[in-house]
């Protein structure tokens, strides 16, 4: 299979199905240590079984979205239970986040563009 190159900031995922964990958060102003913990967790996640990649962004309004991709639900549960990740979750709840939402979704279809998808009459249907 030919390996493709995706632009910086995007994850190169396998063909579906796989899972996405979508974490949306607004940082509090008490964010000391947050960036260092995020960097450490991103490096740790890369070594977890079933990890496929991650995409993340945060705006000036302190709202951020991180999407991590996983092979299966068992991989997500193992990551959720990882000790350093548990410590980061505790710190997030106690001081880093004003609010957060976490969603887990099964990816059934994926394509990239602009050249990766024809509009109208495509096999992908309406999505």
C-alpha positions in Angstrom: 0.0 0.0 0.0 1.3 3.4 -0.9 2.0 5.7 2.0 0.5 9.2 1.6 1.7 12.4 3.2 -0.8 14.5 5.1 -0.3 18.2 5.9 1.3 19.1 9.2 -1.3 19.1 12.0 -3.4 16.3 10.5 -3.4 12.6 11.5 -2.8 9.9 8.9 -5.4 7.4 9.8 -6.1 3.9 8.3 -9.2 3.2 6.3 -12.3 3.1 8.6 -13.7 1.8 10.8 -11.8 3.3 13.8 -12.8 5.5 16.8 -12.4 9.2 17.5 -12.3 10.6 21.0 -13.3 14.3 20.8 -12.3 16.5 23.7 -13.5 20.1 23.7 -12.5 22.3 26.6 -12.2 25.8 27.8 -9.1 26.5 29.9 -9.4 28.4 33.2 -6.9 31.1 33.9 -5.2 28.7 36.4 -3.4 26.8 33.7 0.1 26.5 35.2 1.6 23.2 34.1 -1.1 22.5 31.5 1.1 22.8 28.4 3.9 20.6 29.8 1.3 17.9 30.8 -0.3 18.1 27.4 3.1 17.6 25.7 3.9 14.6 28.0 0.5 13.0 27.4 0.8 13.4 23.6 4.1 11.6 23.7 2.8 8.9 26.0 -0.3 8.3 23.9 1.9 7.6 20.8 3.2 4.5 22.6 -0.3 3.1 23.6 -1.5 0.1 21.8 -4.3 1.1 19.3 -3.3 4.7 19.1 -3.6 6.1 15.6 -3.0 9.8 15.9 -4.2 13.1 17.2 -5.3 16.6 16.0 -5.5 19.5 18.4 -6.1 23.3 18.3 -6.8 26.0 20.9 -7.9 29.6 20.2 -7.2 32.9 21.9 -10.5 32.5 23.7 -9.0 29.5 25.5 -11.5 27.1 23.7 -9.7 24.0 22.4 -10.5 20.8 20.6 -8.4 17.7 20.6 -9.4 14.6 18.6 -7.5 11.4 19.2 -8.0 8.4 17.0 -8.0 4.8 18.2 -8.2 1.3 16.6 -11.0 0.1 18.9 -12.9 0.8 22.1 -10.6 -1.5 24.2 -7.7 0.8 23.2 -9.6 3.9 24.4 -10.5 2.2 27.7 -6.8 1.3 28.2 -5.8 4.9 27.6 -8.5 6.2 29.9 -7.1 4.0 32.7 -3.4 4.9 32.2 -2.0 6.3 35.4 -0.4 9.4 34.1 -3.5 10.1 32.1 -5.6 9.7 35.3 -3.4 12.2 37.1 -3.9 14.7 34.2 -7.6 14.2 34.3 -7.7 14.9 38.0 -5.6 18.1 37.5 -7.9 19.2 34.7 -11.0 18.7 36.8 -9.6 20.5 39.8 -7.9 23.5 38.2 -7.3 23.6 34.4 -10.8 23.5 32.8 -13.7 25.8 33.2 -15.7 23.3 31.3 -15.2 20.3 29.0 -17.2 17.9 26.8 -15.9 14.5 25.8 -17.5 12.4 23.0 -16.5 9.1 21.6 -17.5 8.3 18.0 -17.0 5.5 15.5 -15.6 6.7 12.2 -17.4 4.9 9.4 -16.2 7.1 6.5 -13.2 9.3 5.9 -11.7 11.2 3.0 -9.5 14.2 2.5 -9.5 17.1 0.2 -9.9 19.1 -1.6 -9.1 16.5 -4.3 -10.2 13.5 -2.2 -14.0 13.9 -2.7 -16.3 14.6 -5.6 -19.4 16.6 -4.9 -22.7 15.2 -6.1 -23.3 11.6 -7.0 -20.3 10.3 -5.0 -20.2 6.9 -3.4 -20.0 8.5 0.0 -23.6 9.7 -0.2 -24.5 13.0 1.4 -21.4 13.2 3.7 
